[in-house]
Amino acid sequence: MKLFNTPSTESLLPTVYEKKHVPAPAATVLKFPLSISPELLHPYMELIRLEKVTTGTKLMFWPYAWGLTMAVYSSNPTMPLSQYSCQLLQCLVAAFVMRSSACTINDIFDRKMDASVERCKTRPLASGRISVLAASIYLAIQYLLGLAFFYFTLEGLALYVAVFQLVPLFAIYPLLKRVTYWPQAWLGFAMNFGFISAWVSIADSFDYYILGCALVGCWCWTMLYDTIYACQDIADDLKAGVHSTAILFGTWIRPLLIGCACVFVSGLYAVGRLNGQGMGFFIVSVGGTTLHLVWQFSTVRLDFPQSCWTNFNRNGELGWIVWGGLMIDYLVVSGSLTPLFHLLS
């Protein structure tokens, strides 16, 4: 049963969520790295979205980076910048591994649905360019590589958290589209478990208050950007019977997304207070994020797929603002900015 009144399929399609197509170019120009790789490898590269890795990897990476930087600030503030940079690079690799395997298993389960969605019908499995067996073997290889990477870079509780995020969390997500209008709710947990993994790897403890507030805030952030992302496909999803919060929220979608944004900002503020963050975090991270979200809502057109796609990508950029404030605090408390202060004085 839907929680909110939503228009029927017939009334929804030609009005608020009318699908607007931009004519495709006459010739398709392959993106990097497809343009420099053998055609035989293209389906496998597309399966992990290697040709458009930027935004998806950013959205997976930012919770790792935030959790790592907050844990270093409060638990190991004297960590050398070089060591921190290595830890951050590990987070980036982890995010790439998570995102790649998540895209693969999502496409395996959604291949039939994707074939009826205009934006997705050219994906390797939906278009028949790769078999389910080949994709499954490819997924198994990704899992093995991911498990090996986490085994050699993490230990204890952090390792268990990373493995839990890698396999069951993302494997369940595509199945939920068939039974509930809240698949984005599950994705909110899956996308942001990296915060917990990165935090535990440094702090070696499980702070329920900090991690709870962080997960709630980040969960609302994911609900925000993934619901906007889902707005691109509302017309096709209604025809195919695919469920999403974009359909569930109906005419309430904008106020509910604004509510998610408010909880996200409140979560950032609460985590900052609990972790004893400095002014850099509250001014840049909390204040900057608030302004960025106001700008997003003032420019996004939820009835235009291209506007939704642009706004979705902007959330990948938003992560820089949160991380920037965290980095200012870390650089100050670690003494990394002391030589600069001496030079300026």
Disulfide bonds with the S-S distance in Angstrom:
none
